[in-house]
Amino acid sequence: MTYLHWKKILFLLIIPFTLLGQAKENDHTRLTYDDLNNLYFDNYKNQSKQLECAKAIMTKANADNSPIKKANGYYLFALLSESNKAIHYLDSAIAYSKDKNDIKFPAYAYSEKGYVLKKQFRYREAIDNFILAEKEAKKNNIDYYFRVKFSIAVLRSEELGEVTEALELYKECFNYYKNKEIRTPKYSFDYQNVIFALADAYKALNQSDTATYYNKLGYRESKITKDDEMNALFILNEGANLVLKKNFRDALDSIDKALPKMISYKNHGNTLAAYYYLGKIYEGLGNKAKATQNFIKADSVYNKTKRITPEFTSGYSFLISYFKEKGDKAKQLKYITKYMYIDSTLQKNYKELTKKLQREYDTPHLLSEKEALIQSLEKDETLSYWANVTLVLLTVSIGAFGFYQYKLKKTYRSRFEKIINPISSISTNQIVVPETKEIKINAAKIEDISIAEELVNQILEKLKRFESKKEYLQSNLTIQMLSTTFETNSKYVSKIVNAYKGKTFIQYINDLRVEHAIVQLQKDNKLRKYTIHALAAEFGFNSAESFSTAFHKKTGIKPTYFIKELENKINI
């Protein structure tokens, strides 16, 4: 996804919306706390001047014995520090300001600690601190509360890949800001950044028309407020959206306009994104040479920043294939090595195997190919020998692959038969309905989840009606929406679904939808003619990918295979 303004978000989180003329260096001790704070941020390009201001604040705070001012001083020291030293200062700021009911602290300190932990790839801890910041800000600083909420959403979306969860937070922020003075300096950036985040999230979820709506809204707003960089970001993001629509000519026009702005503003993350999407455009247009040039430029930006998200890694698989076709083993090896390094880094940082890398270029294959290339480059004089070895390996690989395909096909067939097996024992006019387990009230479960038995019974009864009316087919259904319908809170619904259904809320909804899909696909031959995308919409899923994933998780086979085998069985 296109990168959001992390640095600018941070700047707005910490800087007051006032300016102060420069004070003389020897006047520091006579300045007020507010003046020193403003002078500190006015000199954001001069760290030595900032350090003088921070020291002056600490001197005054110690003399006044003011815990909040001491917290402010430690916070300013943290902004000038890196890594664990910054965390140490922030912990001191939190300790001095905790339970003081101050409008800024400890919320500011918790939030900044979240950013530091994020840089260390300690994402879960970062979220914990953002949540603490949000909790503190909610008491008496509602603007800051929504800025922190937005920061949590960005972290979840961009760093953890939890786009659906982040989208709900973005919507909350959007609904808050749209009622503010959105074209004033106080709120214009926050509002436009949320619009950008919404567009980017919908793009990531393949809801391209909705993404276009928000990109156009953001473009208009940034034009009105004359925010040139933000305006270019909306142009870039819509260009990326057009790539996904395979509208390559219009996408090229948009990204060509946005790229120079990203470079001039030194927006490295979105410069990388622009080069990546230019590569995808030229790949789509069949111009492999230009695609290669742009993917290499994207890699050069990564070499400087050492920052990349899974969205932008497919350029490496293109480069590997391209140089393999050209017979350039040295460059092929270079990009295989780079690709594998990124894969291992993402696995370490994101705490999960990057499905995108695994899907596009299987890691074990990369390992074997990398070793083969190294051997080939080191021992070119024994090329014929290695050619024979490669031929043997290829023969063995083809045989192994054939055996694997045979076993996989047999496994899939067995799973298919398990799904529809009851057909053989009932009349041909009947349809197989997945078994629904009767809900039993268990006193031990009630005690475990600490919810009154009467309330448990009420929610279970509502869930029963919810299932019978097939309300789970509603798209974009969330636990918050269902809880509102049930006139209860989401925590109760979540606990009860976990305890009595034995699964998470999302898994519970997806399983109901898949079970319904199995029934309807057997019953209605017209549905079997639908595309997977159309079936996904029919059964309440937001995308073909989410439907296929849920179907496979429930049944062990893909819906395409199920439909194909169902057609074969019926036509026999």
N, C-alpha and C positions, 0 to 999 in steps of 0.2 A: 504494500500500500504506500501511497505517497506520504512522505514524512511530515508530521506536524511540527509546529514551532516549539520544540522543548525549551530552547534558550529564551525565546521571547516570552513564553508562558512563565518561566521562572522569574524573568525580569519584572513582569507585571505583578507576580505574586508578592514581590518584596519591595518594589519601589513605590514611594508615595507619589501621588499625582500633583505634586507641588515642586516648584523650582526655587533655588536659592542662589543669589549671587555669590561669587567666590569670596571667601574670607581670607584674610592674611594668615600666614602660617602661625605667627605668634599670638593670634587671637583665639586659638582653639580652646583654651581653658576658660575663656569668658563667654563662649557660645552656649546656647541652650541645647538640651538634648535633641530637640527637633531640628535645630540648625545643624548640629553635628551629623545627624542622620541624613539630612538632605545633602550636605556637603559630601558625605561618604558616597552617596549614589550619583551625585553630579560628576564625581571623579572616577567613574567606573573603568576608565582606561588608564588610570594612574594608581597602581596598587600601593605605592609608597605613601601617597596622600591619603588613601583609604585607611591604611594601617595607622597613620597618625590620628585620624578621626576615631577609629575603634579604641585606641589606647586612651584618648581623651575621655571618651564615654565611660570606660572602665574606671579611670581615675576619679571622675565625678561620682560614679555609682558607688564606689567603695567609700568615698567621703560621705555620701548621703546615706549609705547603708540601705540602698534600694534594691530589693531582689529583682524586680522587673527590669530595672535599668541594667543590672548585672547580666540578666538573661539576654537583653538586647546587645550588650557588648560581646558576650560569648558568641552570639549568633553572627555578628559582623565579622568576628575572627574566623568563624567557620566558613563564611563565604570566600575568605581569602586562602583557605586551606584545602588540602586534598585528602581523600580517602579516610583512613582511620583517625587521623588527626582532626579532621572536620567533624567526624562522628563524636569524638571526645568533647569538643567544644559544644556541640549541639546537645549532648547529654547533660552538660553543665547548665545550658540555657533552660532545658526542660526541668531540671531539678530545682532551679531557683524560681521558676514561674508556675510550677504545678499548683493547682487549686487556688490561684490568685484571681481568677475570673477577669483576666486582662483581655482586651479586645484583640491583641496580636499574639501574645505568648501564653502557653507553649505551642499554639497552633502553627505559627511560622516555623518554629524549630522542628516540630514533627514533620512538617511538609518538606523542609530542606533535607532532613535526614533521609526521607524517602527518595529524594533525587540522588543523594550520595550513594545509597544502597543500590539504586537502579544502575548507576555507573559501574558498580561492582558486580552486576548481574545477579544480585541477591533480590530477585523480584518479589518473592513472597514476603520477605521482611519489609521491602519497600512499600508494598501494599498495606501491610499492618500499620506502618507509620503514617501513610496517607489517611488511613481510616481514623487513626487517633487525631490527626490534624482536622479532619472533617468533623469529628465529634466535638472537639474543642471549639471550632469556629461556629458550629451550629448554635452555640449558647448565646453569642452576642455579635457575630460578624457574618451575616448571611451571604454577603458578596463573596467573601473569602471562602465560605463553605462550598459554594458552587464552583469556584476556581479549583479547589482541592478535589471535589467530586469529578471534575473534568480531567484532572491529572490522573486520577485512578482509572478512569475510562481509557485514556490514552495508553497508559501502561498495560492495561489488560488487552487492549486491541493490538497495539503494535509490538509489544514484547512477548506476550503470552499467547497471542493468537485467538483470544476469547472475544471475537468480534460481536457475536450475538449478545453476550452479556454486556459488553461495552455500549452497544447500541441503546439499550434501555437507559443507561446513565446519560448518554448524549441527549436523548429525548428530554430527560428531566431538566438538563441544563438549558436546552433550547426553549422549553416552555417558560423557564424563569427569565431568561434574557429578553425574549420577544416582547415582554411587557415593560422593559426598561427603556431608557433614552438611548436607543441602539446606534444613533449616529453622532453621539458625543464621545470625546476621547475616553471617558470613563468606562464605557461599555462596548464601543464599536469593535475593538479587537476581540474581546471575549466572545461576542455574538458571532462574528465572522469565523472565528476559529472553531466554534461549535458547528456552524453550518458546514465548514470544510470537513470536520470529523464525521458528520452525518453522511455527506456525499461519499467520503472515502469508505465508510463502513458499508453502505449500500452497494458500492462498487465491489468490495471484497465478497459480499454475499450474492453477487451476480444479479442484483436488482438494478440494472443499468438505467432504466427509465427514471426511477426514483433518484438515483445518483445524479442524473442530468438535471433534474428539477432543483436539487440543492446547489449544484455547481452554478446554475444560472442565477439563482437567488444570491449566492455569495458574490458572483461577478458583479451584479447590479449594486449590491451594498458597498463593496470595496471601491467601485467607481465613484459612488456618491461621497464616500469618506476620503477618497484620494489616497488609499493605501495601495501603492503600486506593487509592492512585493506580494501582498495577499491576493491582489487581482491576478497577478501572474500565476500564483499557485492554483487558483480556480481554473485558469486556462489549461495549465498542465494536467490537473486532475481530470478535467473533461477529455483532454487528449488521451489519457490513459484509459478512460472509460470507453472512448471510441475504438481503441485498440481491441478491447474485449468484445465490442460489437462487430469487429472486423471491418470497420469503416476506416481503412488505412489512410486514404488520401486526406480526409478531414482531420484525422488524428495527427498526421504529419504537419499540417498547417498550424494546429494548436501548439504542438510541442516545439516546433521551430520558433514560435513567438515567445514561448515561456522560457526556453533554455538560456538565452542570453541574460535574462533577468535573474535567474537562479545563480548564474556564474557571477554576475556583478554584485549581488547581495551576499556572496560567499556562502550560499545555502547548499552545503556539500551533499547533504542527504537527498535533497530533491534534484540536484545536478546529476547524481548517480541514477535517480529514478528516471530522469529525462533521457539520459543516454540509453538506459535499459529499454525504455519503451520505443525509442528510435530503432533500437536493434530488433524489437518485436515487429515493428512496422515494416522494416525492410525485409525481414524474414517472411512476413505475410505477403509482401509484394514480389517475393522470389529473387530479391537482390542479396545473395549471400555475402558478397564482398562488403557491401555497406553495413549489413547486419553485423558482420564480424568486427568492423571498425568501431561500431558503437558499443558492442558488448565489451570490447577491449578498453574503451574509454571509461565505461562503467567500472571495470576492474581497476583501472588506474585511480579512480576516486576512492574505491574501497582500500587500495594500498595506502592511501594517505590517512583515511579516517578509521580504518579497521572496524567499521560498522556496516552491517548488512542484515536485512531481514529475509526470511525464506522466500518472499515474493520475487526477489530480484536474483535468485540463484540459478534459474533455468538458463540464463545466458551462458553459464559455464558448460552445461551439457551441449549447447549449440556449438561452442568453440571446440570442445573435444571432438565432436563428430566432424566439424568442418576441417580441422587439421588432420584428422584421420583420413578423410577423403583425399586431402592434398598430399598425404604421405609424409607430412612434417612431424616426425616422431618426437622431436625435442619440444615443440610447442604443445603437442598432444599431451606429453608427460607433464609439462608445466601446468596446464589447466586441470588435468586430473589431480595433481598434487594439491593445487589451490582449492579445487572443489571438495576434496576429501578433508582438507583442513577446515574449511567452512562448515562442512557437515558435522565434524567432531566438535567444533566450537558451538554450533547451534544445539547439538545434543547436550552438551555440558551446560550451556547457559539457559536453555529453555526447558531443561529437565524432561525432555521427551524426544523420541526419534522424529526428525523432520520428515513428515510424510511426503512432502513435495520432492525432496532429494531422493528418497527411497523409491518413489514412483518413477521418476524420470531417469534415474541412473543408479541401478542397484549397487549398494556399497560393496558386497563381495565381488561383484564383477569388476568394479573399479580397482579393487586390490589386485586381482589377478592380472588385469590389463596393465596396471602400473608396473608390476613386477616384470611382465613380459616386455614392456617398452624399455625398462632399465637394462634388462639383459640384451635386448636388441641393439640399443645405443652403445653399450660397452663392448659388444662382441659382433660388430658388423661383418667381420671376416668369416664368421661361422654362420652366415645368413642361411645357407642352404640347409645346414643341420637344424637350425631353429625352425625353418620352414617345414621340415619333416615333422619336427616335434609339434609344431602348431597344428599341422594337419591331423596328427594323431589325437591331440587334445580336442580339436574341433569335432572329429569323428565321435570321440567319447562324449563330448558335451552334447552333440546332437542326439546321440543315443539316450543319454541321461535325461535330456529335455523331453524326448518322446515318451520315455517311461513315466516321467513326472506328469506329463499331460494326460497319459492314460489313467494314472492313479487319481489325478484331480477330477477327471471326467467321471470316473467310477464313484468317487466320493460325492460329487455334486448330484449324480443320479440317485444315490442312496438317500441324500437329504431331501431331494424332490419327492421321492416315493413316501418318505415319512410324513411329509406335509399333506399329501393328497391320498394316502393309503386308505383312509376310511371310505373312500368312494366305492371300493370294491365290495363292501359289505352293506351298501345301502342302495336304494333305487337310483336310477340315473337322473331323476328329476330333483334329487336332493343335493344340497350344497354342503360342503364341509365347513363347519363353523369351528374356529379354534376354541378349545376348551376354556371356559371361564371358571375360575376357582371361587367357591362360595366363601364369603367373608365371615370369619369367625372371630368373635370378640374374645380376646385373651387377656385375663386380668394382669398377668405378668407383663404383657406388652404395655398395657395402660400405665402400669407403675413405672416402667422403664422410660417412657416418653414424658411422664409428668404432666399429663393432660387429663382433666376430669373425664370420667367414663361417659357421662351424659353428652359432653361435647364431642368425644370420639365417635359415639354412636351417630350423632347428628351429621358429622362430616362424612362418615362412611356411607350413610344413607344418601347424602347429596352426591357423593362420588358414584354410587350405584345408578342414580337417575342421570347423572352426567354421562355415564357410559351408555345407558340404554337409549338416550336421546342422540347419541353419537356427536356430542358437542365438541369432542376432541378433534373433529375434522376442521374446526376453525383455524385458519392460518394465523401465524404470529401469536399463538396462545402462550401466555406466560403464567407462572404460578401466582403473580400478583393479580392478574386479571381474574383468574379462577377464584382466588381468595376473596376478592371484592364481590364476585357473584355469590359466593357462599356466606358472605357477611361475617368473615372471620379474618385472621391474619395469616400471612404466607408461612410463617414458621410452623404453625399448627398443621397446615396442610402438608408441608414438607415432611414433618415428623411422622404423620400418620401414613402417608404414602410409603415412606421408607420402611415403617414398621409392618404395615399390613399388606403392602404390595411387594415388598422385598426388593425395591429398586428406587432409583432417584426419580424425581418428578419428570424430567425430560425423557428418561428411559421409559417410564410408565406411559406417557403420551405417545411416544414413538411406537411402542409395542402395540397399543390399541389401534393406531393408524395402520400398522403393518397387518395386524390380524384382520382388520376390516378390508384392507386391500386384497388379501388372500381370498376372502369370501367373494368379493365383488368381481375379481378377475376370473374366478371359476364360473360365476353366474352370468356375467355380461360379456358376450363376445365382442361387442363394440369397444369396450375398454381395452381389450387386448390389441386393438389397432392403434391406440394412443401412443404418442412418444413418451419417454420416461419423464421428460419435463412436464408434459400435460398430466401424466398420472400423479406426479408429485403435487401439483396444484390441486388435483381432484381429491387427494387424500390428506391435504392440510400441511404439506411440507413446503418450505420456502424455495427449495431448489432440487434439481434432479440428483445432485450429489448427496444431499442430506437424506433423500428418500432411499437411494441405493445403499447408502451406508447403514441406515436403520434397518432396512430389509435384510441385508447381509448379516448384520449383528443378531437379528432375531432368528433367521432361518439357516444361515450358513451358506446361502446362495444369493446371487444377484437377481433382481427382478426381471432383467432381460432373459436370463436363463430360465427362470420359472415360467415366464410367458411362452417362450419358445417350446419348452417341454410340454406345457399344458396344451398348446395348439397341436403338437404332434400326437399327444395322447387322445385328444378329442377327435382328431381326423383319422385315427386308425380304424 
